[in-house]
Amino acid sequence: MDTDGTAPRERAPWITAWFILDAVVALAPPLYWAFDGKQTPILGLPAPVFYFVAVATFIAASIVAAYVSEARSGGLGS
């Protein structure tokens, strides 16, 4: 047992699940291959571009959520 109080804290289970989902979505590019660039654009973007933008936004949101969760639990303070 650590006497100085610097033992690693447990990460919230929803953060772990979110990062696992990030990995699955980011490492599954065949999902966007199913879309043809000639299909109707989604929000004005071709489907593959929309996929990449959505994945990047999802991963960025998970990093921000993990940071906020750690900050609220006091894991970032000195």
C-alpha positions in Angstrom: 0.0 0.0 0.0 1.3 3.5 -0.9 1.7 5.8 2.1 2.1 9.0 0.3 -1.3 8.9 -1.4 0.0 8.7 -5.0 -1.6 5.3 -5.8 -3.1 5.2 -9.3 -6.9 5.8 -9.3 -9.4 3.6 -11.0 -10.6 4.9 -14.3 -14.4 5.2 -14.7 -15.7 2.1 -16.6 -17.6 4.2 -19.1 -14.3 5.9 -20.1 -12.7 2.5 -20.8 -15.7 1.4 -22.8 -15.6 4.6 -24.8 -11.9 4.2 -25.7 -12.6 0.5 -26.7 -15.4 1.8 -29.0 -13.0 4.4 -30.3 -10.5 1.7 -31.3 -13.2 -0.4 -33.0 -14.5 2.5 -35.0 -11.1 3.8 -35.9 -9.7 0.4 -36.9 -12.7 -0.6 -39.0 -12.2 1.4 -42.2 -14.1 -1.2 -44.3 -17.2 0.4 -42.9 -16.6 3.5 -45.1 -15.6 1.4 -48.1 -19.3 0.3 -48.2 -20.2 3.8 -49.2 -19.7 4.8 -52.8 -18.5 8.4 -53.3 -21.2 8.8 -56.0 -24.0 8.4 -53.4 -25.9 11.3 -52.1 -23.7 13.4 -49.8 -24.3 13.4 -46.0 -24.4 16.9 -44.7 -22.8 18.1 -47.9 -19.8 15.8 -47.6 -19.1 12.5 -49.6 -19.9 9.6 -47.3 -16.2 8.5 -46.8 -15.2 12.1 -45.8 -18.2 12.2 -43.4 -17.1 8.9 -41.9 -13.6 10.2 -41.2 -14.9 13.5 -39.8 -17.4 11.7 -37.6 -14.7 9.3 -36.3 -12.3 12.1 -35.6 -15.0 14.1 -33.7 -16.0 11.0 -31.7 -12.3 10.3 -30.7 -11.7 13.9 -29.8 -14.8 14.0 -27.7 -13.7 10.9 -25.8 -10.3 12.5 -25.0 -12.1 15.6 -23.7 -14.5 13.5 -21.6 -11.6 11.5 -20.1 -9.8 14.7 -19.2 -12.9 16.3 -17.6 -13.6 13.0 -15.7 -10.0 12.9 -14.4 -10.1 16.6 -13.5 -13.3 16.2 -11.5 -12.0 13.2 -9.6 -8.8 15.1 -8.7 -6.6 12.8 -10.7 -4.8 15.7 -12.4 -4.0 17.9 -9.5 -0.6 18.0 -7.8 
